[in-house]
Amino acid sequence: MAASVYRASTHLHRDVTAGVRRQLLALDAARYGDRELSARITAVPVEDEPAAPWGVEWATGSQLDRSVRRIPTAHTDALLAVATAVVDGRPVAVTGGTDRSVRVWDLTTGRQIGQPLAGHTGQVCSVATAVVDGRPVALIGSGDRTVRVWDLTTHEQIGRPLTGHTAAVSAVATAVLDGRPVAVTGSGDVRVWDLTTHEQIGEPLTGHTHAVCAVATAVLDGRPVAVTGSHDETVRVWDLTTREQIGEPLTGHEEAVRAVATGVVDGRPVAVTGSHDETVRVWDLTTGRPIGRPLTGHDGWVLSVLTTTIDGRPCIVSGGEDWTLQVWDPTTGKQIGEPVNGNTDKVRAMATAVLDGRPHVIAGSQDGMVRVWDLASGGQVGEPPTGHTGDVNAVATAVVDGRPVAITGGDGTVRVWDLTTGRQIGLHLTGQDDWVGAVATAVVDGRPVAVAGSHVQVWDLTTCKQISEPLTGHEEGVNAVATAVVDGRPVAVTGSWDDVRVWDLTAGQQVGEPLTGHTGEVNAVATAVVDGRPVAVTGGDDGTVRVWDLTTVQPIGQPLTGHTDRVLAVATAVVGDRPVAVTGGDDGSVRTWDLTTAQPIGQPLTGHTSDVNAVATAVVDGRPLAVTGGDDGTVRTWDLTTGDQVGPELVFPLPVCAVAVVPDGRLVVGFGWEVAVLSRR
């Protein structure tokens, strides 16, 4: 990982100061999905440099070179089983597959520990872990009809194999019975084993009419129980003390039950099952009844399930024949986020581990690969989190259901991101052409909405569904969008290749005639209040900035001139009780205008060495600031009272086309295809 991060932008950071190198390396670590490494790099002290003023909370890595990833190749054939444990304070994964080997992996470094554990003469079908006499051990069930126990510290087999099954041991789980560690194994029947003596406890548990595919254990009313799933389409619950079946079989699945897990939801012990019928079901173990409707979404057999938590909330993760992981809220029965893609074959087995204080899923797939997924971020560890597949041209922010979100547009899609977790919320919003040039937000009928071009479409940010038909009228694509409130009604102001238009967002209709005056494309729009009147400020290819009265839909005064090339970005602010506009252009300059007098304020703000594509404004610690981004790959912050640059510029490895400032001071940057969120340290 460290090597991959170093390579990502070495063409830039090898020739810069140590402070800039620190910032670029931290950014690229976040782009690779390793936030912990990013934070460690940011915290490194640099001689003769101040502490890093910004930290990277998260970033996407769509444009990273994937050839330099270091994802370990595990087995030489299909991987069928995964379990996790802690050995000498290190989290490890134990994996087995059709190549008959068992391998142990350090989940912190991603490296194999020692040599494979060899001994089975058939494929490894199942793995579980336990602690026996204070030692972490792995239990391996095999196609050779035996279960072997391995000391995970010494990698030595403990005692003789557990024998008795007459078919492959497809499932194994562990529990504590009367203070002693036991194993529960599934094959043609279910058997319980004392792990201290390696003796079978009692007779096999019989009742299933076909092979047992899955076993999990739980505690029900203070009693240890086993939950088993079978090709006979049933789920059965067994009292491990009496070795008797509890109640009737749990029925509902229409095909073989391939996966079982247990957990606690709202204080109730539950079982979660996955089946060849492509569904996941949740069962109340106390009543023996299903909870809610089946969870549907997989396009193929469900081969693995587990329970864990995300941000303290219980969740279910399922993996299947469709190569995806899907995350579910067992309380609501709804899917959390989009399916997690990135596996390259069927997800045959999963386990959970806590890494860096966060729950992770360790997934094994048919192609023999082991992948580690961070559930909080939805990303694969070592796999760059992705988003847009083209340049990010626009960024806006909003609050949805109490969560701050960013809305980005660029590659023909509009995407909504949870600013805290970095996870994409819902499916991306489509319906555009091959690019989106502008995004703004508003509140319509009490609902937060996004207004996005190239066609003007309005999206409900709570449901991620489009509201009404696109707003039509522009003859060309929309380059710029801003919103305002006029006479108590929310409006959008759009700029295109042809003119500027105002739209009533409640009625979905154009207000008045188009605003004409620019002699070229309109590239930027912002809104403000001047002398109590809502106004729009626009910039265009003709190098002018124009101000429009949104109540009368008429121009105010003469164009503001000074830029020597196209005006690409506009934002507004209040400086010393004066409404001002801040503009950036092809000439590399940033200019500030008094909207009351229509005069420039001071000298142009210089520093960018190429086009200024983006401008945003904010108030931080009582100071009005402007944030600008450009083709030179830098983001600069300016004090609008003094006209001075605040602190060193932030350097990005790709051109910066969009910036936004969250009310809490965080910075959202669109650079190339990527999105990054930075916060002040």
Secondary structure by P-SEA (a helix, b strand, c coil): caaaaaaccccccccccaaaaaaaaaaaaaaaccaaaaaaaaacccccccccccccccccccccccccccccccccccccbbbbbbcccbbbbbbbccccbbbbbccccccccccccccccccccbbbbbbcccbbbbbbbccccbbbbbccccccccccccccccccccbbbbbbcccbbbbbbbccbbbbbccccccccccccccccccccbbbbbbcccbbbbbbbccccbbbbbccccccccccccccccccccbbbbbbcccccbbbbbccccbbbbbccccccccccccccccccccbbbbbbcccccbbbbbccccbbbbbcccccccccccccccccccccccccccccbbbbbbbcccbbbbbbccccccccccccccccccccbbbbbbcccbbbbbbbcccbbbbbccccccccccccccccccccbbbbbbcccbbbbbbcccccccccccccccccccccccccccbbbbbbcccbbbbbbbcccbbbbbccccccccccccccccccccbbbbbbcccccbbbbbccccbbbbbccccccccccccccccccccbbbbbbcccbbbbbbbccccbbbbbccccccccccccccccccccbbbbbbcccbbbbbbbccccbbbbbcccccccccbbbbbccccccccccccbbbbbbcccbbbbbbcc
